[in-house]
Amino acid sequence: MKRKKSSNTVRRSVALPRRLVEEVTALAPPELRQNLNRLVTVALKEFADRQKALEFEKVMAEMATDPGIKSENAVISTEFAIAETDGLKND
């Protein structure tokens, strides 16, 4: 019995509103206008990247309000205050 070779591609069938396809095709860069698979791949990648960025921003905002982290940052800032002016002349 032959085994199928594993693929990195997942095939899915989706139904898209015609107006949406026309709109994104018109807005897409020329190299993506004739390749809906590639256009969808790029759009999904951008969506995933944006979701990751939003999650990172959320976590950073939570860290900025964390009292323990604020305290540690104050200590680090104090410890490095002298080093911030190393080699610079005072005006």
Secondary structure by P-SEA (a helix, b strand, c coil): ccccccccbbbbbbbbcaaaaaaaaaaccccccccaaaaaaaaaaaaaaaaaaaaaaaaaaaaaacaaaaaaaaaaaaaaccccccccccc
